[in-house]
């Protein structure tokens, strides 16, 4: 009977998931925000200009990161896997950057096998749909193992799978994939704590270790860090000591995932993220106190999908809504086992550190490594999970007719009443017109949660009158509350989540086709933020100097900032906010980047620009001053530090076609020839992680390669290694011998 009841509950849960994704299942639409790509950016707007002269309508302007980051990164990683290569390098953004160190590319996530089986858009859709399915099923079995009633377990699965945290990050395809493994980690710990040492203990040790590993490989280190910390805390709570099983899990986990986090740590230390000291001062870094109201009225401050959001930026970071019914049961007070106290403690601590309290600010004021780099609003993953766990315990206690105090519910009703009074009477004491207009939105958006609250209270009141003999009526009340929860959360999720036609998924345009047909290697530059956004070109295999990533080389950031300023100034702050763009084609230093084509939305009149293509408003200009990816120079100027290097490239006498600014290394400049050769250079072979360049010179020469410098790059002629120097502030250079040589660069 228990198994059949479990099967029915799982089937109901899968039905709820299916209903949420009905537009995908029945209409073929994708749960991917590509409507923002074709609706906001050229040349995609040009593609649809005839049918949508004012632009393609888009549902949610807040959700652009999946199409500007996660999807392009996963695409280039999978393209390299399909070629039988380890995805190490991303040549398409920032003039080349590490891909293996980009944890959000999820290079090693086992579910990447989907991309080897299906078309990319279908595989990505399956990846998105798997998130609520696995999150709910894993939680269901974890709760059933704790002898939670099947209906209460179903209740928890729905609340967690469609909680504010999950819906906010659903389309990213990474963050929720990290969090969904948490219940399976907890289940493995419970099993190891319950079972006597035998073969099943080893099995659950493997399950727990696999769950740990999947969190890191899924694609978001900060969420993985939180989830792993809570899992370890839970293990200590259950075992009451640092159990050998837990130690074994952690050691195996660290060893396996080192392939991901070791390159990440190396790259972090070379990025500008380490030097950031004032990010925490930005509005929205912490969860604003007033946004606590979103736990009970998710759209009190409006919603970006309805273009009426008037709260602090941004909505997705602050939404912790788990549904009115789950919230009711989460705050019910009753005597419970140690697990309830554990999740109450985790939820309280997480919420405390997410809020802008003096203690939480102290961590950032002291610039404590790692902690001071992490945005505390991401603790919402633990806040929501803790609330769901408390809700499940409360719902289970209600089903089992355990004694409880419903006094906190009176307080919740009082909050709703206070919000209504405030929203109705605000015109008498609020003078700010923007706030007054916002409160009109708030009043409208309180109607539905208020209705849900009082309908739920009515059902609870009816259930309290039901005698034990009338279990069918009580079961009906249970089903009604689960149904209300599903309806509440699905409505909330549909409002925020876009479902888009498949043809919007990174469509081919004439401009992109033109650029893809040109002989490689070369880079592209955009002069307008509305034009081919950073990283998107990577999906099409087009290299750019732009990029969008929380982690980027500090050297590249400094160089682009200095060029934007027009002087040798590399002092932070730079003002890029994780997005590197360089919109001035007139800079003489643009030649350093191997830019051959410049995109613009307006006519540009420079003698060195030749218009070669136009699609709608998008113009493509050939940059006639472009230098090749690799070339020989006749002079080397040695410098000892990066300030001298930036001074050198900004020297008016500096000609990048003739001179290289090279930073000293272990090799003394005295071993270099006084006169360098100029000769023939040919690109023989070029891929993401390999270059073969042939030089033919009558004496030693210095080869400049317009590729981002990284210690991961190696060069050799035959079996003889060649040292690579940091050249022209951020790029690569090396001394090549006389004669005809093939120089192989590899990672």
C-alpha positions in Angstrom: 0.0 0.0 0.0 2.8 2.4 0.9 4.6 1.7 -2.4 1.4 2.3 -4.4 0.7 5.5 -2.4 4.2 6.7 -3.1 3.8 5.9 -6.8 0.6 7.9 -7.0 2.2 10.9 -5.3 5.2 10.8 -7.7 2.8 10.5 -10.6 0.9 13.6 -9.3 4.1 15.5 -8.9 5.2 14.6 -12.5 1.8 15.8 -13.7 2.3 19.1 -11.9 5.7 19.5 -13.7 4.1 18.5 -17.0 1.4 21.2 -16.5 4.1 23.8 -15.8 5.8 22.9 -19.0 2.6 22.4 -21.1 3.7 25.0 -23.6 6.8 22.9 -24.3 5.0 19.6 -24.4 2.0 20.7 -26.4 3.1 23.8 -28.3 6.8 23.0 -28.8 7.9 26.2 -27.1 11.2 26.3 -25.3 11.7 27.4 -21.6 14.5 29.6 -22.8 14.5 33.4 -22.8 15.6 33.8 -26.4 12.8 36.2 -26.9 15.0 38.8 -25.1 17.8 37.9 -27.6 15.8 38.5 -30.7 13.7 41.3 -29.1 16.5 43.4 -27.7 19.6 43.0 -29.8 20.8 43.4 -33.4 21.3 41.8 -35.9 18.4 39.6 -34.6 16.0 42.5 -34.6 17.0 43.1 -38.2 16.1 39.5 -39.0 12.6 40.0 -37.8 12.2 43.7 -38.9 9.7 42.9 -41.6 7.3 41.0 -39.4 8.1 43.0 -36.2 9.2 46.5 -37.2 9.1 47.6 -33.6 10.9 44.6 -32.3 9.9 41.1 -31.2 7.9 41.2 -27.9 9.9 39.7 -25.0 8.5 38.5 -21.7 11.2 39.3 -19.2 14.0 41.7 -19.7 15.7 40.5 -16.5 16.4 37.1 -17.9 19.2 37.7 -20.4 22.1 36.0 -18.8 21.2 32.4 -19.9 21.5 33.5 -23.6 24.5 35.8 -22.9 26.4 33.4 -20.7 25.3 29.9 -19.9 24.1 28.7 -23.3 27.1 30.1 -25.4 29.6 28.7 -22.8 28.0 25.3 -22.8 27.8 25.3 -26.6 31.6 25.9 -27.1 32.4 23.4 -24.4 30.3 20.7 -26.1 31.7 21.6 -29.5 35.1 20.8 -28.2 34.0 17.6 -26.5 32.5 16.5 -29.8 35.9 17.1 -31.4 37.5 14.8 -28.8 39.2 17.7 -27.0 39.2 18.7 -23.4 37.5 22.1 -23.3 40.3 24.2 -21.9 40.2 27.5 -23.8 37.5 29.9 -25.0 38.9 32.0 -27.9 35.6 33.8 -28.5 35.5 36.4 -25.8 38.0 38.7 -24.0 40.4 38.0 -26.9 40.8 34.5 -25.4 40.1 33.3 -21.9 40.1 30.1 -19.8 37.1 27.8 -20.4 38.0 25.0 -18.0 38.3 27.6 -15.2 34.8 28.9 -16.0 32.8 26.8 -13.6 29.5 28.1 -15.1 30.4 26.4 -18.4 29.8 23.1 -16.5 32.4 21.4 -18.6 32.4 18.2 -16.6 28.7 17.9 -15.7 27.6 14.3 -16.6 24.2 15.5 -17.9 26.2 17.0 -20.8 25.7 13.6 -22.5 22.3 15.0 -23.5 24.1 17.3 -25.9 25.8 14.3 -27.6 22.4 12.7 -28.2 20.1 15.6 -29.1 20.1 18.8 -31.0 21.5 21.6 -28.7 18.2 23.4 -28.2 16.4 20.1 -27.4 19.1 19.0 -25.0 19.1 22.4 -23.3 15.3 22.2 -22.9 15.6 18.7 -21.3 18.2 20.0 -19.0 15.9 22.8 -17.8 12.9 20.4 -17.4 15.0 17.9 -15.4 15.6 20.6 -12.7 12.2 20.6 -11.0 11.7 16.9 -11.7 14.9 15.8 -10.0 14.7 18.4 -7.2 11.2 17.2 -6.3 11.8 13.5 -6.6 15.0 13.6 -4.6 13.3 15.6 -1.9 10.3 13.2 -1.9 12.4 10.2 -1.2 14.5 12.0 1.4 11.3 12.9 3.2 9.7 9.4 2.9 12.9 8.0 4.4 12.2 10.2 7.4 8.7 8.7 7.7 7.0 11.8 6.5 3.5 11.2 5.2 3.4 10.7 1.3 1.1 13.6 0.8 3.3 15.8 3.0 6.3 14.7 0.9 4.4 15.5 -2.3 3.6 18.9 -0.7 7.3 19.5 0.0 8.4 18.4 -3.5 6.0 20.9 -5.2 7.0 23.7 -2.8 10.8 23.2 -3.4 10.6 22.5 -7.1 8.7 25.7 -7.8 9.9 27.9 -5.0 11.0 31.5 -5.6 14.7 30.5 -5.7 14.0 27.7 -8.3 11.8 29.8 -10.5 14.2 32.8 -10.4 17.1 30.7 -11.6 15.3 28.0 -13.6 16.3 29.2 -17.1 20.0 29.4 -16.2 20.4 25.7 -16.4 23.1 25.7 -13.8 22.2 27.1 -10.4 19.2 24.8 -9.8 21.1 21.9 -11.1 23.5 22.5 -8.2 20.8 22.8 -5.6 18.7 19.9 -6.6 21.4 17.4 -5.3 21.0 18.6 -1.8 18.2 16.2 -0.7 20.1 13.2 -2.2 23.2 14.2 -0.1 21.0 14.4 3.0 19.4 11.0 2.2 22.8 9.4 1.8 23.8 10.7 5.2 20.6 9.4 6.8 21.1 6.0 5.3 24.7 5.8 6.4 23.7 6.8 9.9 20.9 4.3 10.1 22.5 1.2 8.5 25.0 -1.1 10.2 28.2 -1.5 8.2 27.5 -3.7 5.2 27.4 -3.5 1.4 24.5 -0.9 1.4 26.7 1.5 3.4 29.2 1.5 0.6 26.4 2.1 -1.9 25.1 5.1 0.0 28.7 6.4 0.4 29.0 6.3 -3.3 25.6 8.0 -3.8 26.6 10.8 -1.3 29.9 11.3 -3.0 28.3 11.4 -6.4 25.9 14.0 -5.2 28.7 16.1 -3.8 30.6 15.9 -7.1 27.5 16.8 -9.2 27.0 20.0 -7.3 30.5 21.3 -8.3 30.3 20.1 -11.9 26.7 21.5 -12.4 28.0 25.0 -12.9 27.9 27.4 -10.0 30.5 27.4 -7.3 28.9 29.7 -4.8 25.7 27.7 -4.6 27.8 24.5 -4.5 29.8 26.0 -1.6 26.6 26.7 0.4 25.1 23.3 -0.3 28.2 21.4 0.6 28.6 23.4 3.8 25.0 22.6 4.9 25.5 18.9 3.9 28.6 18.7 6.1 26.7 20.4 8.9 23.9 18.0 8.6 26.3 15.1 8.7 27.9 16.4 11.9 24.4 16.9 13.2 23.4 13.3 12.4 26.6 11.5 13.3 27.4 13.9 16.2 31.0 13.7 15.1 33.3 13.9 12.1 32.3 10.3 11.0 34.8 8.4 8.8 32.1 8.1 6.1 31.8 11.9 6.0 35.5 12.3 5.9 35.8 9.8 3.1 33.0 11.6 1.1 34.7 14.9 1.4 38.2 13.6 0.5 36.9 11.7 -2.6 34.8 14.7 -3.6 37.7 17.1 -3.4 39.9 14.8 -5.3 37.5 14.2 -8.2 36.4 17.8 -8.5 39.9 19.2 -8.3 39.9 19.1 -12.1 37.3 22.0 -11.9 38.1 24.0 -8.8 41.9 24.1 -9.1 41.8 25.9 -12.5 39.1 28.1 -11.0 41.2 29.1 -8.0 44.1 29.9 -10.3 42.0 32.0 -12.5 40.3 33.8 -9.6 43.7 34.9 -8.3 44.5 36.4 -11.8 41.2 38.1 -12.1 39.9 41.4 -11.0 37.5 39.8 -8.6 40.2 39.6 -6.0 40.8 43.3 -6.1 37.1 44.2 -5.8 36.6 45.8 -2.4 33.5 47.9 -2.8 30.9 45.5 -4.4 29.1 45.1 -1.1 28.4 48.8 -1.1 26.1 48.5 -4.1 22.4 48.6 -3.5 21.0 45.1 -3.8 24.2 43.3 -2.7 22.3 42.3 0.5 18.6 41.4 0.8 17.0 44.8 1.5 14.9 44.7 4.7 11.7 45.9 2.9 12.0 43.0 0.4 11.2 40.5 3.2 7.6 41.2 2.2 8.3 39.2 -1.0 8.2 36.0 1.2 4.4 36.6 1.6 3.6 38.8 -1.4 6.1 37.9 -4.2 5.1 40.8 -6.5 4.6 43.5 -3.9 7.2 45.5 -5.7 5.9 44.4 -9.1 7.5 42.0 -11.5 10.0 42.6 -14.3 7.9 40.4 -16.6 5.0 42.9 -16.3 7.3 45.9 -16.6 6.1 47.4 -13.3 8.9 46.4 -10.9 9.7 49.3 -8.6 11.9 47.7 -6.0 15.6 47.5 -5.5 17.5 45.8 -8.3 17.1 42.9 -8.8 13.9 40.9 -8.4 15.5 37.5 -9.1 18.0 37.9 -6.2 15.3 38.6 -3.6 12.5 36.3 -4.3 12.1 33.6 -1.7 8.4 32.9 -2.1 7.5 29.2 -1.3 3.7 29.7 -1.5 1.1 30.9 1.0 0.1 27.4 2.2 3.7 26.2 2.8 4.5 29.4 4.6 1.5 28.9 6.9 2.8 25.4 7.9 6.4 26.6 8.1 5.5 29.1 10.9 3.2 26.8 12.9 4.9 26.1 16.2 5.0 22.6 17.6 7.4 20.4 19.5 9.3 18.4 17.0 12.5 16.3 16.7 16.0 17.6 16.2 15.7 17.9 12.4 13.1 20.6 12.7 15.4 22.6 14.9 18.3 22.0 12.5 16.4 23.6 9.6 15.1 26.4 11.7 18.7 27.2 12.7 20.0 26.9 9.1 17.2 29.1 7.8 17.7 31.7 10.5 21.5 31.9 10.0 21.1 32.1 6.2 18.6 34.9 6.4 20.6 36.8 9.0 23.7 36.8 6.8 21.7 37.7 3.7 20.4 40.9 5.4 22.4 44.1 5.7 23.2 43.8 9.4 26.3 45.3 11.0 27.8 41.9 11.5 27.4 40.7 8.0 28.8 44.0 6.6 31.9 43.5 8.9 33.0 40.5 6.8 33.1 42.7 3.7 34.7 45.6 5.5 37.5 43.3 6.6 37.9 42.0 3.0 37.9 38.4 4.2 39.0 36.3 1.2 36.2 34.3 -0.6 33.4 35.5 1.7 33.9 39.1 0.6 33.6 38.0 -3.0 30.2 36.3 -2.6 26.9 38.0 -3.0 24.9 37.1 0.2 21.5 37.1 -1.6 22.4 33.7 -3.1 21.9 32.3 0.4 18.2 32.3 -0.7 18.9 28.7 -1.7 19.3 27.7 1.9 16.5 30.0 3.2 14.0 28.5 0.8 15.0 24.9 1.4 14.8 25.5 5.1 11.4 27.0 4.8 10.2 24.1 2.7 11.5 21.6 5.3 9.8 23.5 8.1 6.6 23.5 6.0 6.8 19.8 5.4 7.3 19.1 9.1 4.3 21.3 9.9 2.1 19.7 7.2 3.1 16.2 8.4 2.3 17.1 12.0 -1.1 18.5 10.9 -1.9 15.3 9.0 -0.9 13.2 12.0 -3.0 15.4 14.3 -0.1 16.5 16.5 -0.7 19.3 18.9 0.6 22.6 17.7 0.3 26.4 18.3 -1.2 28.3 15.5 -0.6 31.7 17.1 2.1 32.6 14.5 -0.6 32.3 11.8 -2.4 35.1 13.6 0.7 37.2 13.2 0.8 36.4 9.5 -2.8 37.5 9.1 -1.9 40.7 11.0 0.9 41.4 8.5 -1.5 41.1 5.6 -4.0 43.4 7.3 -1.2 45.9 8.0 -0.1 45.8 4.3 -3.7 46.4 3.2 -4.1 49.3 5.5 -0.8 50.8 4.4 -1.5 50.4 0.7 -5.0 51.9 1.0 -4.1 54.9 3.2 -0.6 55.6 1.8 -1.8 58.7 0.0 -2.2 60.5 3.3 1.4 60.2 4.4 3.5 59.2 1.3 4.6 62.2 -0.8 6.9 60.5 -3.2 4.9 60.1 -6.4 7.0 57.1 -7.6 6.4 55.2 -4.3 2.7 56.1 -4.5 2.4 54.6 -8.0 4.4 51.6 -6.8 2.0 51.0 -3.9 -0.9 51.0 -6.4 0.9 48.0 -8.0 1.5 46.4 -4.6 -2.2 46.7 -3.7 -3.2 45.0 -7.0 -0.7 42.2 -6.4 -1.8 41.5 -2.9 -5.3 40.4 -3.9 -4.3 36.9 -5.0 -2.0 36.0 -2.0 -4.7 37.4 0.3 -7.3 35.2 -1.3 -5.1 32.2 -1.1 -4.5 32.9 2.6 -8.1 33.0 3.5 -9.2 30.1 1.4 -6.4 28.0 3.0 -7.4 29.1 6.5 -11.0 28.1 5.6 -9.9 24.7 4.5 -7.8 24.3 7.7 -10.8 25.3 9.8 -13.0 22.7 8.1 -10.4 20.1 8.6 -10.3 20.9 12.3 -14.0 19.9 12.5 -13.5 16.6 10.9 -13.6 13.6 13.2 -11.2 10.8 12.9 -13.8 8.5 11.4 -14.3 10.8 8.4 -10.9 10.4 7.0 -12.1 10.8 3.4 -13.1 14.4 4.1 -9.8 15.0 5.8 -7.9 13.5 2.8 -10.0 15.8 0.6 -8.8 18.8 2.7 -5.2 17.6 2.2 -5.6 17.3 -1.5 -7.2 20.8 -1.7 -4.2 22.3 0.2 -1.7 20.6 -2.1 -3.8 21.7 -5.1 -3.8 25.3 -3.9 -0.1 25.2 -3.4 0.5 23.8 -6.9 -1.9 26.4 -8.4 -0.2 29.3 -6.5 3.3 28.3 -7.4 2.6 27.5 -11.0 0.9 30.8 -11.5 3.9 32.5 -9.9 6.3 30.6 -12.1 4.4 31.1 -15.4 4.3 34.8 -14.7 8.1 35.0 -14.5 9.3 32.3 -17.0 9.3 32.8 -20.7 8.4 30.1 -23.2 9.6 31.0 -26.7 9.2 29.7 -30.2 12.0 27.3 -31.2 12.9 29.5 -34.2 14.1 32.2 -31.7 16.8 29.9 -30.4 20.0 31.6 -31.7 18.8 32.1 -35.3 21.1 32.6 -38.2 21.2 36.1 -39.7 22.8 37.5 -42.8 25.3 39.4 -40.8 26.4 36.4 -38.8 26.6 34.2 -41.9 28.8 36.9 -43.5 31.2 36.9 -40.6 31.3 33.1 -40.3 32.3 32.8 -44.0 35.4 35.0 -43.6 38.8 33.4 -43.3 39.9 32.9 -39.7 41.4 33.9 -37.4 40.1 37.4 -36.7 38.0 39.3 -34.1 35.0 41.5 -34.2 34.2 44.6 -32.3 30.8 46.1 -31.6 30.3 49.9 -31.1 26.9 49.7 -29.5 25.6 47.6 -26.5 22.5 46.8 -28.5 24.5 45.0 -31.0 25.6 41.4 -30.8 25.9 41.2 -27.0 29.0 39.8 -25.4 29.4 36.0 -25.5 26.5 35.5 -27.9 29.0 35.5 -30.8 30.6 32.5 -29.3 27.6 30.4 -30.1 28.3 31.1 -33.7 32.0 30.6 -33.5 32.8 34.3 -34.0 35.6 35.8 -31.9 35.2 39.2 -30.3 37.2 41.4 -28.0 34.1 41.8 -25.7 32.9 39.5 -22.9 30.6 39.2 -20.0 31.7 37.2 -17.0 32.1 37.7 -13.2 35.6 36.4 -13.7 38.0 37.9 -16.2 41.7 38.5 -16.5 42.6 41.6 -14.5 45.2 42.4 -17.1 42.6 42.5 -19.9 40.3 44.6 -17.8 43.1 47.1 -17.1 44.1 47.3 -20.8 40.6 47.9 -22.0 39.9 50.4 -19.3 43.1 52.3 -20.2 42.1 52.4 -23.9 38.6 53.6 -23.0 40.2 56.4 -20.9 42.6 57.2 -23.7 45.6 57.2 -21.3 47.9 54.8 -19.4 45.6 54.7 -16.4 45.0 51.2 -15.0 43.8 52.3 -11.6 40.4 50.8 -10.5 37.5 51.1 -10.4 36.9 50.4 -14.1 33.1 50.6 -14.3 32.6 47.6 -16.5 30.3 45.7 -14.1 31.4 42.4 -15.5 30.8 43.4 -19.1 33.8 44.4 -21.2 33.1 46.5 -24.3 35.3 48.9 -26.3 33.2 51.1 -28.5 35.9 53.5 -29.8 37.2 52.3 -33.2 39.5 55.3 -33.4 42.0 54.1 -30.8 45.4 53.3 -32.3 45.7 50.4 -29.8 42.8 48.6 -31.4 45.4 47.1 -33.7 46.7 45.0 -30.8 43.5 42.9 -30.8 43.4 41.4 -34.3 40.1 43.2 -34.9 39.2 42.9 -38.6 35.5 43.8 -38.6 33.6 46.5 -36.7 29.8 46.4 -36.2 27.8 49.6 -35.9 24.1 50.7 -35.8 25.1 54.0 -37.5 27.3 55.2 -40.3 30.9 55.7 -39.3 33.2 57.9 -41.3 36.9 57.0 -40.7 39.4 56.6 -43.5 40.5 53.2 -42.1 37.0 51.8 -42.1 35.5 50.3 -45.2 31.8 49.4 -45.2 31.4 45.8 -46.6 28.0 44.6 -45.5 24.7 45.8 -44.1 21.6 44.0 -42.8 18.8 46.3 -41.6 20.4 48.7 -39.1 23.5 46.6 -38.7 26.5 47.8 -40.6 29.7 45.8 -40.9 33.0 47.7 -41.5 36.3 46.2 -42.4 39.1 47.6 -40.2 41.9 48.1 -42.8 44.5 48.8 -40.1 44.1 45.3 -38.7 47.2 43.3 -37.8 47.1 39.5 -38.3 46.8 37.1 -35.4 50.5 36.5 -35.5 53.3 38.7 -36.9 57.0 39.5 -36.6 58.3 42.8 -35.2 61.7 44.4 -35.7 62.1 45.9 -32.2 61.5 44.7 -28.6 61.3 47.1 -25.7 61.8 45.5 -22.3 59.9 46.7 -19.2 60.0 45.5 -15.6 56.4 45.8 -14.4 52.8 46.4 -15.7 52.9 50.1 -15.3 55.9 50.4 -17.5 54.1 48.1 -19.9 51.0 50.2 -20.2 53.1 53.3 -20.5 55.0 51.6 -23.3 51.9 50.8 -25.4 50.6 54.3 -24.9 53.9 55.9 -25.9 53.2 58.0 -29.1 56.2 56.4 -30.7 54.8 52.9 -30.2 53.8 51.2 -33.4 52.4 47.7 -32.7 53.3 46.5 -36.2 57.0 47.2 -35.6 57.5 47.1 -31.9 56.6 44.8 -29.0 56.5 45.8 -25.3 57.8 42.7 -23.5 57.9 42.2 -19.7 61.1 40.7 -18.3 61.1 37.0 -17.2 63.7 34.6 -16.1 65.5 35.1 -19.5 67.7 38.1 -19.6 67.2 40.6 -22.4 70.9 40.4 -23.1 70.5 37.0 -24.7 68.2 38.6 -27.3 69.7 39.6 -30.7 70.2 43.4 -31.2 68.7 43.2 -34.7 65.5 41.2 -35.2 64.3 39.9 -38.5 61.1 40.8 -40.4 59.9 38.0 -42.5 57.1 35.8 -43.7 54.5 34.5 -41.2 51.8 32.0 -42.1 49.0 30.6 -40.0 49.1 26.9 -40.9 46.5 25.5 -38.4 44.1 27.2 -36.0 41.6 25.8 -33.5 40.4 26.8 -30.1 43.3 25.3 -28.3 46.0 24.8 -31.0 47.9 27.2 -33.3 50.6 26.2 -35.8 52.5 29.2 -37.2 55.2 28.9 -39.8 57.9 31.6 -39.9 60.6 32.0 -42.5 63.3 34.5 -41.5 67.1 35.0 -42.2 67.9 35.7 -38.6 66.3 35.5 -35.2 63.0 37.3 -34.8 60.3 38.1 -32.3 56.8 36.8 -33.0 53.8 38.6 -31.5 50.6 36.5 -31.1 47.4 38.5 -30.4 46.1 35.8 -28.0 45.5 36.5 -24.3 48.6 35.5 -22.3 48.1 32.6 -20.0 50.6 30.3 -18.3 48.6 27.4 -19.7 49.8 28.1 -23.2 53.0 26.3 -24.3 55.0 26.7 -27.5 57.5 24.4 -29.2 59.4 23.8 -32.4 59.4 20.1 -32.9 60.2 18.8 -29.4 62.1 22.0 -28.3 60.0 24.2 -26.0 60.1 28.0 -26.4 59.4 30.4 -23.6 56.4 32.7 -24.0 56.6 36.3 -22.8 53.8 38.6 -21.8 53.7 41.0 -24.7 51.9 44.3 -25.3 50.5 44.2 -21.7 48.2 41.2 -22.2 49.2 39.2 -25.3 51.8 36.6 -26.1 55.2 36.8 -27.8 58.3 34.6 -28.3 61.7 34.6 -29.8 61.9 32.3 -32.9 65.1 31.0 -34.5 66.3 31.8 -38.0 65.2 29.7 -41.0 61.9 28.0 -41.7 60.1 26.8 -38.6 56.7 25.6 -37.5 55.8 26.8 -34.1 53.1 24.9 -32.3 51.1 26.5 -29.6 49.0 24.3 -27.4 47.3 24.1 -24.0 
